Amino acid sequence: MQEELNRTATRGEAEQGRGLWTTEETADWLAVSPRMVRRLVAERRIPYVKVGRYVRFRPEDVEAWRDGQVCPAVVIQRPRLVS
């Protein structure tokens, strides 16, 4: 058990790029529920890493994925009525 704890990074280490995030840490960073993160994993919509049977996330991959989720605004020009 202690060995497993030593292998997982703390949130501070993960934020500095020295470790992997857990589902809960990823959910906190994205401001969503852990259930939503698990759903994204099940649908293969978010990049993740399998460490044995555990799902982990690289902070830089999650940030790049989030940045790619931005939908640009669409400007609709309406025809002007000429009187």
C-alpha positions in Angstrom: 0.0 0.0 0.0 2.8 2.4 0.9 4.5 1.6 -2.4 1.4 2.6 -4.3 1.2 5.9 -2.4 4.8 6.6 -3.2 4.2 6.1 -7.0 1.3 8.5 -7.3 2.3 12.2 -7.3 0.7 14.7 -5.0 -1.3 17.5 -6.5 1.6 20.0 -6.1 4.0 17.7 -7.9 1.5 17.0 -10.7 0.9 20.7 -11.2 4.6 21.2 -11.7 4.7 18.6 -14.4 6.5 15.9 -12.4 3.6 13.5 -12.1 0.3 12.2 -13.3 -3.1 13.3 -12.1 -5.8 11.0 -10.8 -9.4 11.2 -11.9 -10.2 13.3 -8.9 -7.4 15.8 -9.5 -8.3 16.0 -13.2 -11.9 16.7 -12.3 -10.9 19.4 -9.8 -8.8 21.1 -12.5 -11.5 20.9 -15.1 -14.2 22.0 -12.6 -16.3 18.9 -13.3 -17.3 15.8 -11.4 -15.1 12.7 -11.2 -18.0 10.9 -12.8 -17.8 13.2 -15.9 -14.1 12.5 -16.2 -14.7 8.7 -16.0 -17.4 9.1 -18.7 -15.0 11.0 -21.0 -12.5 8.2 -20.5 -15.1 5.5 -21.3 -16.0 7.4 -24.5 -12.3 8.0 -25.2 -12.9 11.7 -25.5 -10.0 12.8 -23.2 -6.4 11.6 -23.4 -5.3 9.3 -20.5 -2.6 6.9 -19.5 -3.1 3.4 -18.1 -0.7 2.6 -15.2 -1.5 -1.0 -14.6 -5.2 -1.0 -13.9 -5.3 2.7 -12.9 -6.3 5.6 -15.2 -4.0 8.6 -14.9 -3.7 11.9 -16.8 -0.7 13.9 -18.0 -1.4 17.6 -17.0 0.0 18.9 -20.3 -2.3 16.5 -22.3 -5.4 17.6 -20.3 -4.6 21.2 -20.8 -4.1 20.8 -24.5 -7.3 18.8 -24.8 -9.2 21.5 -22.9 -7.7 24.2 -25.2 -8.9 22.2 -28.2 -12.5 22.2 -26.9 -13.0 25.9 -27.5 -15.8 26.5 -30.1 -15.3 29.8 -32.0 -18.1 32.3 -32.0 -20.1 32.5 -35.2 -21.1 35.9 -36.5 -24.4 35.8 -38.4 -25.0 38.7 -40.7 -28.6 39.4 -41.2 -29.8 41.1 -44.4 -30.7 44.7 -43.9 -34.2 45.7 -44.9 -34.1 48.6 -47.4 -37.1 50.9 -47.2 
